[in-house]
Amino acid sequence: MRYSFVHTSHHVRPYLHKVKLKFDVFRHVRTFSTADKPTVVEESTKTHPSTNDKRQCFDDMVEFRKKQARSSVVVQVGNPLKSAALVNQVCSRHGNVSNLFHYTHKDKELLLLEFDSELSAVNLLASCSHNNNVKVIPAASPFLWLKAMPSESSASMSARFPLIMNEDNLANDNLEELLSNAKSISEQMIILEDQTRLSEIGHRLRWITCVQIERMLSGLFPSLQVLPFGSFVNGCGRNGCDLDMAVSLDGHCGTEPLEVKSPLIFQAKAAINNPRLQTQRHIEVFADILQNFTTGCTQVQRILQARVPIVKFYHEFTGVDCDLSMGSLTGVFMSELLYLYDKIDWRFRPLVTAVRHWGAWARLTDMVPGPRITNFTLTLMVVFFLQRRSPAILPTLSEMIKLARPQVDTRQTNDVDCTFLRDPAMFQERGKLNQESLEDLFVEFLRFIESFDFNERSVSIITGTALRKFDSKPLYVQNPLERELNVGRNVNLKELTRVVMEARNALYILETQEDQCPANWGLLALPRAERVRRSNPKSSHHNHVPQIDMKDLFSTNTDDEIDDFIEAKVSKGDVFLQTISPFTAAHSQTKPSATETRPASGLNTLNGFIKQVQLNTGLAVNKSPKNLPLKSEKNRKPIEKQKRK
């Protein structure tokens, strides 16, 4: 995805950008036919040019984006083509407008203008007024609307405008064609990341929302800071992603407060001894401010009994779903860690994008919290996988902690030590030692999922090693900052089995490309195979399903004997076997990486296979003897009773 915007030196030469807000389209570069044309600068929607420096730190990026947002306003207009000249005329009285964007949201035509200084935006807002004809809450915000537009104001400048992009052109319209025309899976992964990443206008609208909330709450707390976290700032943001924000009342953001030179200290009320109750009260007050006084904030919901109390709301001018929390800043520092990993090696982001799309295509992830694996958990598993490559592509958190610089990298929030090296340049040379392609990394990641011993081992990016699990949950992925937490605790055995089975299915599809349609190859084969597999319930491979006696699974046979037993039982239904779960193909055609440990075969695969058979085909399975544990689950909690469908 490409976008363009206009730099001007002395006055605005409007270059409009038409986007569908949910997709943030910037695909075509428009040219001017007139001789007096502005300088059009092309660049990727990934970041602003000054954020492309791989050595840039997270704090520098946040400060740059906040300054950019504080210098911007959003103006609602009737006809953007005719109104741009008048908006230019009004805004130019207060300073030079460096950038001008246009987007549409829910039949609203809006212009986003960025001044070259914060003072210009402040002066513009100071000159604005409220509508005296309607009773409104007279609160100031960077969201404005144009009251009137004389027709003669824009007549002289209308010839300078390029054709406005059709708002029905969505970002993914030609994605399938681009992926199909790619020369390799590696190129497909790069195209997928480029076409689905969060655009520049998407970044700007989210940062403006952050700055607006910060301004509203800073009247009570002058040092308050609103810090975004999550995929929006860690580099993995997609079009339509939500906005997570954390409030820091003192503004220290985990750093040690500066030494106070003045002997005068503020008088203040004492805080409640119960920190959680204090946080809930603050969040409730913030929710009232958002609901009653903050422009554009609607559908405010208070979720105070959650582990981390939050306020959910929707912004009607930016089209963004927002979550506001307070207290711990571990989410911010976790986003910073992933941001640094993205800066260390360029392959991290395309690989994460491909893995997340694979999870969405296979319906492994869900937008609603539940028993399915989350995108954050998948991202940590990608980091863990890249740490275990030979040579390693990403450093472990322990290495980054050892190299942390005193004072500079020290961070702490709510008794959680978040200190680690915050200079990605220290590890960028290491990534050059590993020359594996994106295609190889994606295939090996699927093989890692297929072969990892989730039954006994945990995933930890702190050491990069598979440690023994700390609890009996099916999936254990250690939170790298709050180390006592398991970010995969919500995933049940059924969903974990589906993840492993889908990894095997994807491996089988990618390794048998010769048998597939030339147009539907590589990444395109993954979602299509999923849809075909689920939309064909009456296909022939469901008509001859072998019956498996569960008594045989509780015998004292060795794992090799059980493997032989399964292969013998399903030999009559090999069509079903290859389509639903290519067990034989996965074991015969794929080899584990030299740096990965394959589990002890047998029962882990068998358990997932039996469950998949029950879920997809309603296979009749005999009940197992009661209270008789599986061999591979000795010294573990009893498994759930098998149910007859």
MIPA-163028 format. One record per residue (C-alpha): z, y, x; residue number from 1; residue in one letter. Coordinates in nm, 3 decimals, padded with zeros to 5 digits. Example, Ala and Ser with C-alpha at 12.3 -4.5 7.8 and 13.67 -1.06 7.14 Angstrom:
<recs>
z	y	x	num	residu
00.780	-00.450	01.230	1	a
00.714	-00.106	01.367	2	s
</recs>
This chain:
<recs>
z	y	x	num	residu
00.000	00.000	00.000	1	m
-00.097	00.343	00.133	2	r
-00.007	00.685	00.011	3	y
-00.082	01.037	00.123	4	s
00.079	01.373	00.087	5	f
00.001	01.726	00.198	6	v
00.157	01.931	00.475	7	h
00.115	02.307	00.437	8	t
00.213	02.582	00.677	9	s
00.244	02.900	00.472	10	h
00.186	02.820	00.107	11	h
00.147	02.516	-00.111	12	v
-00.194	02.363	-00.162	13	r
-00.101	02.116	-00.434	14	p
-00.212	01.759	-00.376	15	y
-00.097	01.561	-00.680	16	l
00.015	01.200	-00.678	17	h
-00.009	01.003	-00.999	18	k
00.215	00.699	-01.008	19	v
00.353	00.454	-01.255	20	k
00.725	00.490	-01.189	21	l
00.810	00.123	-01.207	22	k
00.542	00.040	-00.948	23	f
00.517	00.368	-00.753	24	d
00.146	00.352	-00.686	25	v
-00.002	00.513	-00.376	26	f
-00.315	00.314	-00.298	27	r
-00.604	00.558	-00.267	28	h
-00.650	00.858	-00.041	29	v
-00.827	01.137	-00.223	30	r
-01.053	01.377	-00.035	31	t
-01.150	01.734	-00.113	32	f
-01.506	01.853	-00.157	33	s
-01.418	02.214	-00.085	34	t
-01.429	02.360	00.263	35	a
-01.077	02.498	00.236	36	d
-00.898	02.165	00.207	37	k
-00.539	02.082	00.305	38	p
-00.458	01.844	00.586	39	t
-00.406	01.502	00.430	40	v
-00.171	01.284	00.629	41	v
-00.198	00.910	00.569	42	e
00.098	00.688	00.632	43	e
00.267	00.374	00.513	44	s
00.503	00.390	00.217	45	t
00.762	00.213	00.426	46	k
00.936	00.525	00.551	47	t
00.883	00.883	00.646	48	h
00.721	00.927	00.991	49	p
01.048	01.027	01.148	50	s
01.212	00.712	01.016	51	t
00.956	00.483	01.179	52	n
01.126	00.499	01.517	53	d
01.263	00.152	01.576	54	k
01.551	00.294	01.776	55	r
01.672	00.510	01.493	56	q
02.026	00.437	01.380	57	c
02.135	00.385	01.022	58	f
02.347	00.703	01.014	59	d
02.049	00.910	01.132	60	d
01.831	00.768	00.856	61	m
02.095	00.842	00.590	62	v
02.140	01.199	00.712	63	e
01.765	01.260	00.721	64	f
01.710	01.125	00.370	65	r
02.004	01.321	00.228	66	k
01.876	01.642	00.384	67	k
01.536	01.567	00.235	68	q
01.693	01.514	-00.110	69	a
01.902	01.830	-00.089	70	r
01.580	02.024	-00.025	71	s
01.403	01.882	-00.331	72	s
01.385	01.949	-00.704	73	v
01.216	01.769	-00.994	74	v
01.033	01.976	-01.258	75	v
00.917	01.839	-01.594	76	q
00.584	01.991	-01.703	77	v
00.339	01.952	-01.988	78	g
00.005	01.923	-01.811	79	n
00.060	01.860	-01.438	80	p
-00.288	01.970	-01.339	81	l
-00.256	02.306	-01.513	82	k
00.115	02.356	-01.442	83	s
00.108	02.293	-01.068	84	a
-00.020	02.644	-00.992	85	a
00.258	02.811	-01.190	86	l
00.524	02.585	-01.040	87	v
00.384	02.670	-00.697	88	n
00.395	03.040	-00.776	89	q
00.757	03.030	-00.895	90	v
00.890	02.809	-00.616	91	c
00.711	02.994	-00.338	92	s
00.927	03.299	-00.410	93	r
01.225	03.112	-00.265	94	h
01.067	02.933	00.031	95	g
00.785	02.722	00.161	96	n
00.713	02.402	-00.034	97	v
00.621	02.134	00.218	98	s
00.546	01.840	-00.016	99	n
00.450	01.799	-00.380	100	l
00.440	01.472	-00.575	101	f
00.359	01.388	-00.934	102	h
00.485	01.087	-01.131	103	y
00.505	00.978	-01.492	104	t
00.802	00.816	-01.661	105	h
00.835	00.741	-02.033	106	k
00.568	00.996	-02.130	107	d
00.734	01.261	-01.912	108	k
00.513	01.438	-01.658	109	e
00.724	01.536	-01.358	110	l
00.662	01.711	-01.027	111	l
00.883	01.647	-00.725	112	l
00.880	01.940	-00.483	113	l
01.033	01.941	-00.136	114	e
01.113	02.268	00.039	115	f
01.121	02.298	00.415	116	d
01.490	02.399	00.403	117	s
01.796	02.328	00.191	118	e
01.862	02.699	00.145	119	l
01.531	02.743	-00.038	120	s
01.628	02.476	-00.292	121	a
01.972	02.634	-00.337	122	v
01.816	02.976	-00.400	123	n
01.574	02.826	-00.653	124	l
01.855	02.654	-00.847	125	l
02.057	02.978	-00.842	126	a
01.769	03.157	-01.015	127	s
01.741	02.898	-01.296	128	c
01.899	02.932	-01.639	129	s
01.978	02.717	-01.941	130	h
01.805	02.708	-02.276	131	n
01.994	02.952	-02.498	132	n
01.822	02.828	-02.813	133	n
01.987	02.485	-02.798	134	v
02.353	02.397	-02.747	135	k
02.371	02.218	-02.412	136	v
02.626	02.136	-02.143	137	i
02.561	02.416	-01.889	138	p
02.572	02.196	-01.578	139	a
02.344	02.262	-01.282	140	a
02.123	01.985	-01.144	141	s
01.802	01.945	-00.942	142	p
01.619	01.834	-01.260	143	f
01.437	02.124	-01.427	144	l
01.162	02.183	-01.683	145	w
00.888	02.445	-01.703	146	l
00.941	02.674	-01.999	147	k
00.600	02.840	-02.025	148	a
00.258	02.826	-01.860	149	m
00.010	03.114	-01.897	150	p
-00.343	02.975	-01.889	151	s
-00.466	03.236	-01.643	152	e
-00.206	03.134	-01.382	153	s
-00.378	02.807	-01.291	154	s
-00.743	02.894	-01.348	155	a
-00.803	03.010	-00.992	156	s
-00.653	02.701	-00.829	157	m
-00.770	02.416	-01.053	158	s
-01.078	02.353	-00.838	159	a
-00.862	02.254	-00.544	160	r
-00.707	01.957	-00.717	161	f
-00.832	01.604	-00.650	162	p
-00.891	01.358	-00.931	163	l
-00.558	01.236	-01.065	164	i
-00.499	00.867	-01.015	165	m
-00.506	00.660	-01.333	166	n
-00.147	00.571	-01.419	167	e
-00.257	00.228	-01.550	168	d
-00.353	00.118	-01.198	169	n
-00.056	-00.093	-01.103	170	l
00.039	-00.181	-00.748	171	a
-00.013	-00.554	-00.802	172	n
-00.352	-00.529	-00.974	173	d
-00.544	-00.640	-00.667	174	n
-00.263	-00.825	-00.492	175	l
-00.408	-01.166	-00.576	176	e
-00.748	-01.064	-00.443	177	e
-00.599	-00.925	-00.121	178	l
-00.395	-01.240	-00.063	179	l
-00.694	-01.461	-00.134	180	s
-00.913	-01.272	00.116	181	n
-00.655	-01.286	00.395	182	a
-00.740	-01.486	00.705	183	k
-00.405	-01.662	00.745	184	s
-00.068	-01.710	00.578	185	i
00.076	-01.466	00.833	186	s
-00.166	-01.201	00.710	187	e
-00.078	-01.288	00.351	188	q
00.290	-01.227	00.426	189	m
00.213	-00.887	00.579	190	i
-00.001	-00.790	00.279	191	i
00.267	-00.908	00.035	192	l
00.533	-00.699	00.207	193	e
00.304	-00.395	00.227	194	d
00.199	-00.412	-00.138	195	q
00.544	-00.465	-00.290	196	t
00.768	-00.249	-00.075	197	r
00.946	00.052	-00.224	198	l
00.717	00.355	-00.205	199	s
00.794	00.699	-00.069	200	e
00.836	00.850	-00.415	201	i
01.071	00.563	-00.502	202	g
01.284	00.642	-00.198	203	h
01.294	01.013	-00.275	204	r
01.393	00.968	-00.640	205	l
01.683	00.741	-00.546	206	r
01.812	00.975	-00.278	207	w
01.791	01.270	-00.518	208	i
02.004	01.070	-00.762	209	t
02.263	01.008	-00.488	210	c
02.276	01.376	-00.396	211	v
02.310	01.478	-00.762	212	q
02.612	01.248	-00.813	213	i
02.763	01.370	-00.486	214	e
02.733	01.733	-00.594	215	r
02.890	01.664	-00.933	216	m
03.195	01.491	-00.785	217	l
03.240	01.716	-00.481	218	s
03.396	01.984	-00.703	219	g
03.706	01.764	-00.721	220	l
03.683	01.626	-00.368	221	f
03.505	01.866	-00.126	222	p
03.473	01.600	00.148	223	s
03.342	01.330	-00.088	224	l
03.030	01.135	00.009	225	q
02.814	00.907	-00.206	226	v
02.658	00.638	00.013	227	l
02.383	00.406	-00.114	228	p
02.378	00.041	-00.012	229	f
02.189	-00.275	-00.094	230	g
01.819	-00.355	-00.060	231	s
01.725	00.009	-00.123	232	f
01.854	00.116	00.221	233	v
01.852	-00.205	00.427	234	n
01.472	-00.215	00.445	235	g
01.412	-00.489	00.187	236	c
01.377	-00.264	-00.118	237	g
01.106	-00.355	-00.368	238	r
00.944	-00.149	-00.643	239	n
01.181	-00.124	-00.937	240	g
01.497	-00.211	-00.738	241	c
01.825	-00.068	-00.862	242	d
02.052	00.179	-00.683	243	l
02.399	00.077	-00.563	244	d
02.631	00.359	-00.453	245	m
02.978	00.368	-00.300	246	a
03.207	00.671	-00.311	247	v
03.412	00.777	-00.008	248	s
03.667	01.038	-00.116	249	l
03.768	01.153	00.233	250	d
03.413	01.145	00.371	251	g
03.516	00.961	00.689	252	h
03.295	00.660	00.601	253	c
03.508	00.416	00.797	254	g
03.536	00.628	01.112	255	t
03.858	00.768	01.253	256	e
03.937	01.114	01.111	257	p
03.900	01.408	01.347	258	l
04.209	01.556	01.500	259	e
04.349	01.831	01.280	260	v
04.388	02.157	01.472	261	k
04.529	02.373	01.191	262	s
04.901	02.343	01.113	263	p
04.825	02.401	00.742	264	l
04.794	02.096	00.518	265	i
04.682	02.071	00.155	266	f
04.940	02.009	-00.113	267	q
04.832	01.699	-00.307	268	a
04.949	01.452	-00.569	269	k
05.088	01.119	-00.452	270	a
04.865	00.817	-00.499	271	a
04.969	00.516	-00.707	272	i
05.124	00.230	-00.511	273	n
04.876	-00.012	-00.668	274	n
04.540	00.056	-00.493	275	p
04.339	-00.139	-00.749	276	r
04.489	00.053	-01.040	277	l
04.423	00.379	-00.857	278	q
04.058	00.283	-00.805	279	t
04.020	00.189	-01.172	280	q
04.154	00.527	-01.281	281	r
03.920	00.712	-01.045	282	h
03.621	00.510	-01.163	283	i
03.712	00.584	-01.524	284	e
03.722	00.958	-01.451	285	v
03.388	00.939	-01.269	286	f
03.240	00.757	-01.568	287	a
03.355	01.037	-01.800	288	d
03.193	01.298	-01.572	289	i
02.867	01.103	-01.563	290	l
02.862	01.049	-01.938	291	q
02.964	01.398	-02.048	292	n
02.836	01.639	-01.785	293	f
02.577	01.486	-01.549	294	t
02.215	01.556	-01.640	295	t
01.999	01.248	-01.690	296	g
02.280	00.989	-01.678	297	c
02.273	00.772	-01.989	298	t
02.390	00.427	-02.105	299	q
02.716	00.461	-01.909	300	v
02.917	00.137	-01.895	301	q
03.262	00.096	-01.742	302	r
03.328	-00.241	-01.579	303	i
03.683	-00.194	-01.458	304	l
03.808	-00.555	-01.452	305	q
03.552	-00.680	-01.201	306	a
03.660	-00.770	-00.846	307	r
03.508	-00.436	-00.747	308	v
03.534	-00.192	-01.043	309	p
03.201	-00.020	-01.106	310	i
03.024	00.219	-01.344	311	v
02.674	00.124	-01.454	312	k
02.433	00.386	-01.585	313	f
02.065	00.463	-01.623	314	y
01.895	00.781	-01.499	315	h
01.632	00.894	-01.747	316	e
01.446	01.127	-01.507	317	f
01.416	00.889	-01.211	318	t
01.399	00.563	-01.411	319	g
01.658	00.395	-01.190	320	v
01.943	00.162	-01.291	321	d
02.252	00.265	-01.095	322	c
02.590	00.113	-01.003	323	d
02.870	00.336	-00.875	324	l
03.174	00.184	-00.703	325	s
03.465	00.312	-00.500	326	m
03.710	00.183	-00.244	327	g
03.563	-00.061	00.004	328	s
03.257	00.039	00.208	329	l
03.178	-00.314	00.325	330	t
02.860	-00.308	00.117	331	g
02.741	-00.002	00.308	332	v
02.815	-00.162	00.647	333	f
02.651	-00.488	00.537	334	m
02.338	-00.291	00.451	335	s
02.358	-00.124	00.791	336	e
02.372	-00.465	00.962	337	l
02.058	-00.585	00.780	338	l
01.892	-00.251	00.853	339	y
01.956	-00.308	01.225	340	l
01.814	-00.660	01.205	341	y
01.497	-00.514	01.055	342	d
01.472	-00.268	01.344	343	k
01.532	-00.539	01.604	344	i
01.232	-00.754	01.505	345	d
00.938	-00.659	01.284	346	w
00.901	-01.013	01.147	347	r
01.234	-01.000	00.966	348	f
01.119	-00.793	00.668	349	r
00.792	-00.980	00.591	350	p
00.974	-01.312	00.618	351	l
01.251	-01.197	00.383	352	v
00.989	-01.066	00.140	353	t
00.802	-01.398	00.137	354	a
01.122	-01.598	00.090	355	v
01.238	-01.377	-00.197	356	r
00.903	-01.401	-00.371	357	h
00.903	-01.777	-00.325	358	w
01.247	-01.787	-00.487	359	g
01.126	-01.573	-00.778	360	a
00.807	-01.773	-00.826	361	w
01.003	-02.099	-00.832	362	a
01.263	-01.943	-01.067	363	r
01.539	-02.004	-00.813	364	l
01.668	-01.647	-00.840	365	t
01.750	-01.444	-01.148	366	d
01.801	-01.077	-01.229	367	m
02.113	-01.162	-01.430	368	v
02.424	-01.290	-01.244	369	p
02.474	-01.661	-01.299	370	g
02.467	-01.997	-01.125	371	p
02.139	-01.932	-00.941	372	r
02.111	-01.830	-00.579	373	i
02.086	-01.454	-00.514	374	t
01.844	-01.258	-00.299	375	n
02.134	-01.150	-00.077	376	f
02.229	-01.512	-00.012	377	t
01.867	-01.598	00.071	378	l
01.853	-01.301	00.310	379	t
02.164	-01.420	00.497	380	l
02.007	-01.766	00.523	381	m
01.695	-01.609	00.676	382	v
01.912	-01.427	00.932	383	v
02.094	-01.751	01.011	384	f
01.761	-01.930	01.052	385	f
01.623	-01.665	01.290	386	l
01.943	-01.680	01.497	387	q
01.888	-02.054	01.550	388	r
01.530	-02.032	01.673	389	r
01.460	-02.112	02.037	390	s
01.460	-01.856	02.186	391	p
01.669	-01.669	01.928	392	a
01.494	-01.387	01.742	393	i
01.804	-01.212	01.606	394	l
02.148	-01.180	01.769	395	p
02.461	-01.318	01.610	396	t
02.724	-01.083	01.476	397	l
02.964	-01.203	01.746	398	s
02.723	-01.081	02.014	399	e
02.694	-00.742	01.844	400	m
03.073	-00.714	01.820	401	i
03.117	-00.787	02.190	402	k
02.869	-00.516	02.286	403	l
03.013	-00.254	02.047	404	a
03.087	00.082	02.208	405	r
03.440	00.221	02.165	406	p
03.465	00.515	01.924	407	q
03.087	00.524	01.864	408	v
03.056	00.191	01.681	409	d
03.411	00.156	01.547	410	t
03.428	00.129	01.167	411	r
03.706	00.008	00.938	412	q
03.744	00.010	00.561	413	t
04.030	-00.131	00.354	414	n
04.168	-00.327	00.653	415	d
03.825	-00.486	00.712	416	v
03.696	-00.441	01.065	417	d
03.325	-00.355	01.049	418	c
03.276	-00.278	01.418	419	t
02.950	-00.398	01.577	420	f
02.679	-00.254	01.802	421	l
02.476	00.002	01.610	422	r
02.194	00.050	01.861	423	d
01.902	-00.188	01.784	424	p
01.731	-00.105	02.115	425	a
01.972	-00.335	02.298	426	m
01.814	-00.644	02.138	427	f
01.451	-00.544	02.081	428	q
01.332	-00.693	02.410	429	e
01.484	-01.029	02.318	430	r
01.255	-01.071	02.019	431	g
00.949	-01.053	02.245	432	k
01.051	-01.380	02.408	433	l
00.979	-01.563	02.083	434	n
00.613	-01.542	01.983	435	q
00.622	-01.757	01.668	436	e
00.392	-01.637	01.394	437	s
00.507	-01.543	01.045	438	l
00.337	-01.852	00.907	439	e
00.526	-02.080	01.146	440	d
00.854	-01.908	01.065	441	l
00.800	-01.939	00.689	442	f
00.714	-02.309	00.708	443	v
01.005	-02.377	00.943	444	e
01.242	-02.190	00.711	445	f
01.139	-02.416	00.423	446	l
01.194	-02.715	00.648	447	r
01.536	-02.573	00.743	448	f
01.631	-02.551	00.372	449	i
01.500	-02.902	00.310	450	e
01.691	-03.059	00.598	451	s
02.016	-02.859	00.620	452	f
02.335	-03.049	00.541	453	d
02.472	-02.827	00.263	454	f
02.708	-03.110	00.169	455	n
02.922	-03.072	00.481	456	e
02.812	-02.757	00.663	457	r
02.827	-02.382	00.599	458	s
02.592	-02.097	00.687	459	v
02.746	-01.826	00.906	460	s
02.560	-01.545	01.082	461	i
02.876	-01.460	01.274	462	i
02.828	-01.741	01.525	463	t
02.484	-01.869	01.422	464	g
02.616	-02.225	01.405	465	t
02.662	-02.464	01.114	466	a
03.039	-02.487	01.079	467	l
03.227	-02.727	00.854	468	r
03.267	-02.594	00.501	469	k
03.589	-02.419	00.407	470	f
03.587	-02.519	00.040	471	d
03.427	-02.769	-00.195	472	s
03.160	-02.539	-00.339	473	k
02.809	-02.690	-00.318	474	p
02.682	-02.391	-00.115	475	l
02.892	-02.205	00.140	476	y
02.742	-01.891	00.297	477	v
03.011	-01.694	00.476	478	q
03.035	-01.320	00.417	479	n
03.000	-01.180	00.771	480	p
03.235	-00.885	00.713	481	l
03.485	-01.015	00.457	482	e
03.500	-01.354	00.622	483	r
03.723	-01.521	00.366	484	e
03.455	-01.480	00.097	485	l
03.170	-01.716	00.015	486	n
02.865	-01.524	-00.110	487	v
02.715	-01.849	-00.242	488	g
03.017	-01.947	-00.451	489	r
02.829	-01.891	-00.777	490	n
02.562	-02.153	-00.700	491	v
02.630	-02.487	-00.866	492	n
02.509	-02.829	-00.754	493	l
02.217	-02.831	-00.995	494	k
02.077	-02.502	-00.867	495	e
02.131	-02.592	-00.503	496	l
01.942	-02.916	-00.562	497	t
01.658	-02.718	-00.715	498	r
01.643	-02.496	-00.405	499	v
01.611	-02.801	-00.178	500	v
01.355	-02.967	-00.406	501	m
01.142	-02.653	-00.431	502	e
01.149	-02.618	-00.053	503	a
01.010	-02.972	-00.028	504	r
00.748	-02.896	-00.292	505	n
00.639	-02.581	-00.104	506	a
00.620	-02.775	00.222	507	l
00.405	-03.038	00.060	508	y
00.171	-02.777	-00.089	509	i
00.133	-02.584	00.235	510	l
00.067	-02.900	00.435	511	e
-00.203	-03.028	00.197	512	t
-00.416	-02.714	00.174	513	q
-00.740	-02.912	00.209	514	e
-00.697	-03.059	-00.140	515	d
-00.654	-02.724	-00.313	516	q
-00.897	-02.465	-00.448	517	c
-01.013	-02.233	-00.169	518	p
-00.919	-01.926	-00.374	519	a
-00.563	-02.047	-00.434	520	n
-00.443	-02.119	-00.085	521	w
-00.139	-02.025	00.119	522	g
00.119	-01.819	-00.069	523	l
-00.100	-01.814	-00.379	524	l
-00.063	-02.190	-00.409	525	a
00.314	-02.167	-00.443	526	l
00.346	-01.980	-00.776	527	p
00.036	-02.147	-00.922	528	r
00.169	-02.493	-00.842	529	a
00.495	-02.397	-01.010	530	e
00.322	-02.279	-01.327	531	r
00.091	-02.581	-01.344	532	v
00.377	-02.818	-01.283	533	r
00.586	-02.667	-01.565	534	r
00.304	-02.613	-01.815	535	s
00.178	-02.975	-01.807	536	n
00.449	-03.176	-01.986	537	p
00.199	-03.431	-02.121	538	k
00.029	-03.514	-01.793	539	s
-00.015	-03.878	-01.701	540	s
00.257	-03.892	-01.440	541	h
00.521	-03.856	-01.713	542	h
00.400	-04.165	-01.894	543	n
00.507	-04.421	-01.635	544	h
00.852	-04.327	-01.512	545	v
01.051	-04.603	-01.342	546	p
01.403	-04.669	-01.465	547	q
01.676	-04.646	-01.202	548	i
02.004	-04.828	-01.238	549	d
02.288	-04.602	-01.124	550	m
02.499	-04.907	-01.029	551	k
02.276	-04.955	-00.728	552	d
02.360	-04.604	-00.607	553	l
02.730	-04.686	-00.579	554	f
02.686	-04.996	-00.367	555	s
02.797	-05.027	-00.009	556	t
02.442	-05.016	00.120	557	n
02.365	-04.804	00.422	558	t
02.161	-04.487	00.391	559	d
01.851	-04.665	00.524	560	d
01.887	-04.936	00.261	561	e
01.916	-04.673	-00.012	562	i
01.600	-04.503	00.118	563	d
01.417	-04.835	00.098	564	d
01.556	-04.891	-00.250	565	f
01.428	-04.555	-00.380	566	i
01.086	-04.601	-00.225	567	e
01.059	-04.943	-00.388	568	a
01.178	-04.821	-00.728	569	k
00.937	-04.530	-00.750	570	v
00.636	-04.696	-00.589	571	s
00.482	-04.746	-00.934	572	k
00.517	-04.376	-01.016	573	g
00.391	-04.220	-00.691	574	d
00.179	-03.966	-00.883	575	v
00.496	-03.831	-01.040	576	f
00.668	-03.846	-00.704	577	l
00.409	-03.633	-00.529	578	q
00.384	-03.377	-00.806	579	t
00.746	-03.320	-00.894	580	i
00.906	-03.397	-00.561	581	s
00.692	-03.506	-00.265	582	p
00.970	-03.716	-00.119	583	f
00.750	-03.950	00.080	584	t
00.514	-03.676	00.194	585	a
00.797	-03.446	00.300	586	a
00.960	-03.719	00.508	587	h
00.640	-03.850	00.664	588	s
00.452	-03.526	00.735	589	q
00.723	-03.277	00.827	590	t
00.931	-03.281	01.140	591	k
01.256	-03.096	01.192	592	p
01.266	-02.812	01.441	593	s
01.415	-02.880	01.780	594	a
01.692	-02.630	01.709	595	t
01.780	-02.766	01.365	596	e
01.988	-03.067	01.278	597	t
01.855	-03.305	01.015	598	r
02.116	-03.454	00.781	599	p
02.199	-03.820	00.775	600	a
01.912	-03.885	00.526	601	s
01.971	-04.092	00.217	602	g
02.210	-03.977	-00.049	603	l
02.173	-03.599	-00.029	604	n
01.804	-03.636	-00.106	605	t
01.872	-03.907	-00.360	606	l
02.125	-03.705	-00.560	607	n
01.885	-03.411	-00.590	608	g
01.597	-03.640	-00.681	609	f
01.789	-03.813	-00.960	610	i
01.902	-03.482	-01.107	611	k
01.549	-03.342	-01.089	612	q
01.417	-03.649	-01.269	613	v
01.676	-03.609	-01.544	614	q
01.610	-03.238	-01.587	615	l
01.231	-03.245	-01.589	616	n
01.143	-03.571	-01.757	617	t
01.442	-03.698	-01.951	618	g
01.442	-04.019	-01.747	619	l
01.674	-04.285	-01.887	620	a
01.945	-04.347	-01.627	621	v
02.223	-04.600	-01.668	622	n
02.579	-04.472	-01.654	623	k
02.761	-04.511	-01.328	624	s
03.088	-04.701	-01.290	625	p
03.376	-04.466	-01.356	626	k
03.577	-04.313	-01.067	627	n
03.349	-04.467	-00.805	628	l
03.253	-04.197	-00.550	629	p
02.921	-04.185	-00.372	630	l
02.922	-04.293	-00.011	631	k
02.810	-03.953	00.115	632	s
03.088	-03.779	-00.079	633	e
03.390	-03.958	00.058	634	k
03.688	-03.730	00.121	635	n
03.534	-03.481	-00.122	636	r
03.618	-03.391	-00.481	637	k
03.486	-03.640	-00.737	638	p
03.137	-03.559	-00.850	639	i
03.055	-03.458	-01.203	640	e
02.999	-03.744	-01.443	641	k
02.639	-03.830	-01.496	642	q
02.527	-03.762	-01.854	643	k
02.263	-03.943	-02.051	644	r
01.994	-03.701	-02.175	645	k
</recs>
